[in-house]
Amino acid sequence: MNTALGTALITGASSGIGAVYADRMARRGHDLILVARNRERLEAVAERITRETGRSVQVLTADLGRAEDLRRVERVLREKEDISVLVNNAGFGAVAPLVDSDADSMESMIALNVTALTRLTYAFAPAAASRGGGTVINIGSIVAVVPELLNGVYGASKAFVLALSQSLHHELGEKGLKVQVVLPGATATDFWEIAGHPVENLPKEWVMDADDMVDAALTGLDDGELVTIPGLPDVALWDAYQSARQTLSGNLSSSRPAERYLRTPAH
């Protein structure tokens, strides 16, 4: 069996976007390690993919919000040198306003969307770069750049994913590590049901099929995009946003306050 492409480890792989990534990576020629909490669902995905593609698929049951489970997955990423792709897809969201949200639930969201993703990336990326290659795909959200749309902690967690991915590309891109952050809009998965706002309540023209979303994201990966927004019709809009950000970055730090602040404060 051809294993030249190496193994792809995919989190949140038992359903939705993660299961579609598992299918597509196998069809591209990767063996798989699938990570999620629900073993029965994972095994069903693994059995189908093995039957349809002939690839080797391992199942790793883990709740990435639990420290001991997270450390197990980290060890796999550090020890298995044939892993060439990490897809950080596991996460959950919320739609309730901040003032109506439960602080413990928000802390759990940060633990999964931010802490777990960071630790898994750190377990894989430096070693992959030292071997001269590897790919990290981080699943973010459009709320990374428009946090006003949904719950602010969810938006902040995805802004973290975007910033981490950009920084990782800056640090390790020239060492052979390929980094992509995907910013989907509304996607037809159980995300919305879990968040308390069924997808059926959204306008149909907003909601992309998960298969279409992943296929678009992989096209962006093949095209070498650092940031892929599957639903964005005109990439010039993102390019203008990035250009403005770069212009701003050269004007943020100075030895003196800006002129508009050089007045005597009111007492």
C-alpha positions in Angstrom: 0.0 0.0 0.0 1.3 3.5 -0.9 2.1 5.4 2.3 4.2 8.1 0.8 1.7 10.8 1.7 1.9 9.8 5.4 -0.9 9.8 7.9 -3.4 12.5 8.6 -4.6 13.0 12.2 -8.0 14.6 12.3 -9.8 15.8 15.5 -13.6 16.0 15.8 -13.7 13.3 13.1 -16.8 11.4 14.1 -19.3 13.6 12.2 -19.7 16.8 10.2 -16.7 18.7 8.9 -14.2 16.3 10.5 -15.8 13.2 9.0 -15.7 14.9 5.5 -12.0 15.7 6.0 -11.4 12.1 6.9 -13.0 10.9 3.7 -11.2 13.4 1.5 -7.8 12.8 3.1 -8.2 9.1 2.6 -9.2 9.5 -1.0 -6.1 11.7 -1.5 -4.0 8.7 -0.3 -3.4 9.4 3.4 -3.8 6.8 6.1 -5.8 8.2 9.0 -5.9 8.6 12.8 -9.4 9.7 13.7 -9.9 11.4 17.1 -13.3 12.1 18.8 -15.2 11.3 22.0 -17.8 9.0 20.5 -16.2 5.7 19.7 -19.2 4.2 18.1 -19.5 7.0 15.6 -15.7 7.0 15.0 -15.7 3.3 14.2 -18.6 3.7 11.8 -16.7 6.4 9.9 -13.5 4.4 10.0 -15.2 1.2 8.7 -16.8 3.1 5.8 -13.6 4.8 4.8 -11.6 1.7 4.9 -14.2 -0.2 2.9 -14.4 2.5 0.2 -10.7 3.6 0.0 -8.6 0.7 1.3 -6.6 3.1 3.5 -5.5 2.2 7.1 -7.7 4.0 9.6 -7.0 4.0 13.3 -9.5 5.2 15.9 -8.4 7.2 19.0 -11.2 7.9 21.4 -10.4 11.1 23.4 -12.2 14.0 25.0 -9.8 16.9 24.2 -11.3 18.9 27.0 -9.8 16.4 29.5 -6.1 16.9 30.3 -5.2 13.2 30.3 -6.9 12.5 27.0 -5.3 15.6 25.4 -1.9 14.4 26.5 -2.4 11.0 24.9 -3.1 12.6 21.6 -0.1 14.9 22.0 2.1 11.8 22.5 0.8 10.3 19.3 1.7 13.4 17.4 5.2 13.6 18.9 6.0 9.9 18.5 4.5 8.9 15.2 6.9 10.4 12.6 4.7 9.3 9.7 2.0 11.8 10.6 2.2 14.5 7.9 -1.1 16.3 8.3 -2.8 17.6 11.4 -6.4 18.8 11.0 -7.5 20.7 14.1 -11.3 20.5 13.7 -12.6 19.7 17.2 -14.4 22.5 18.9 -17.8 23.9 19.8 -19.6 27.2 19.7 -22.4 29.2 21.3 -24.9 31.8 20.0 -26.1 33.2 23.3 -25.1 36.8 24.1 -22.1 37.1 26.6 -24.3 38.4 29.4 -26.6 35.4 29.1 -23.8 32.8 28.9 -22.6 30.4 31.5 -19.0 31.1 32.6 -18.2 27.4 33.1 -19.4 26.6 29.5 -17.3 29.4 28.1 -14.3 28.1 30.0 -14.9 24.7 28.5 -15.1 26.3 25.1 -11.7 28.0 25.6 -10.2 24.7 26.8 -11.2 22.9 23.5 -11.1 25.7 20.9 -7.9 27.4 22.2 -5.9 25.3 24.7 -6.3 21.9 23.0 -5.7 23.2 19.5 -2.6 25.0 20.7 -1.2 22.0 22.5 -1.8 19.7 19.5 -0.3 22.2 17.1 2.8 22.5 19.4 3.1 18.7 19.6 3.2 18.4 15.8 4.4 21.6 14.1 8.0 22.0 15.4 8.9 18.4 14.8 7.2 18.4 11.4 9.2 21.5 10.4 12.4 19.9 11.6 11.7 16.9 9.2 11.3 19.4 6.4 7.6 19.4 5.9 4.1 18.7 7.2 0.7 20.5 7.0 -1.4 22.0 9.8 -5.1 22.8 8.9 -6.9 24.8 11.6 -10.6 25.1 11.4 -11.6 28.6 12.4 -14.7 30.6 11.6 -15.7 33.8 9.9 -16.4 35.1 13.4 -12.7 35.4 13.8 -13.0 38.7 11.8 -16.6 39.5 12.7 -17.0 38.6 16.3 -20.2 40.6 16.6 -22.1 37.9 14.7 -22.3 35.2 17.5 -21.2 34.7 21.1 -18.2 36.9 21.8 -16.1 34.1 23.6 -16.6 31.9 20.6 -15.6 34.7 18.2 -12.5 35.4 20.4 -11.5 31.7 20.4 -11.6 31.7 16.6 -9.7 35.0 16.4 -7.1 33.2 18.4 -7.0 30.3 15.9 -6.5 32.8 13.0 -3.8 34.7 14.8 -2.0 31.5 15.9 -2.1 30.2 12.3 -0.7 33.4 10.9 2.1 33.5 13.4 2.9 29.8 12.8 3.1 30.4 9.1 5.4 33.4 9.7 7.7 31.4 12.0 7.8 28.0 10.3 6.6 28.5 6.7 10.1 28.9 5.3 11.1 25.7 7.1 8.6 23.6 5.1 5.6 23.7 7.3 2.4 24.4 5.4 -0.3 26.2 7.4 -3.9 26.8 6.5 -6.6 28.4 8.6 -10.1 27.8 7.2 -12.8 30.3 8.1 -16.2 28.8 7.2 -19.5 30.6 7.4 -22.6 28.8 8.5 -22.2 25.1 7.6 -24.8 22.4 7.7 -23.6 20.3 10.7 -24.8 19.6 14.2 -22.8 22.6 15.5 -26.0 24.7 15.4 -28.1 22.2 17.2 -25.5 21.8 20.0 -25.2 25.6 20.2 -28.9 25.9 20.7 -29.9 27.4 17.4 -30.9 24.7 14.8 -29.5 25.2 11.4 -33.0 25.1 10.0 -33.6 28.5 11.6 -31.0 30.1 9.4 -31.7 31.5 5.9 -30.9 28.7 3.4 -28.7 31.1 1.3 -26.3 31.4 4.3 -25.7 27.7 4.9 -23.1 25.7 3.0 -23.1 21.9 2.8 -20.2 20.4 4.7 -18.9 18.5 1.7 -18.8 21.6 -0.4 -17.1 23.5 2.4 -14.3 21.0 2.8 -13.8 20.6 -0.9 -13.5 24.3 -1.3 -11.1 24.4 1.7 -8.9 21.7 0.1 -8.8 23.6 -3.2 -7.6 26.6 -1.2 -4.9 24.4 0.4 -3.8 23.1 -3.0 -3.6 26.8 -4.1 -1.3 27.6 -1.2 -3.7 29.8 0.7 -2.9 30.7 4.3 -6.4 31.9 4.9 -9.3 30.2 3.1 -12.9 31.6 3.4 -15.0 29.2 1.3 -18.0 31.5 1.1 -16.2 34.7 0.2 -17.2 35.5 -3.4 -14.4 38.1 -4.1 -11.0 37.4 -2.7 -10.0 41.0 -3.4 -12.0 41.9 -0.3 -9.8 39.8 1.8 -6.7 41.0 0.1 -7.8 44.6 0.8 -8.4 43.7 4.5 -4.9 42.2 4.7 -3.3 45.2 3.0 -5.0 47.5 5.4 -3.8 45.4 8.3 -0.2 45.4 7.1 -0.3 49.2 6.6 -1.7 49.6 10.1 1.0 47.3 11.6 3.7 49.8 10.7 2.0 52.6 12.6 1.1 51.1 15.9 4.2 51.6 18.1 6.0 54.9 18.8 8.1 56.5 21.4 5.6 59.3 21.8 1.8 59.4 22.0 -0.1 60.3 18.8 -0.7 64.0 18.4 -4.4 63.6 19.1 -3.6 62.6 22.6 -1.2 65.5 23.4 -3.5 67.7 25.3 -4.0 68.3 29.0 -6.5 65.7 30.4 -9.7 67.1 31.9 -9.8 67.1 35.7 
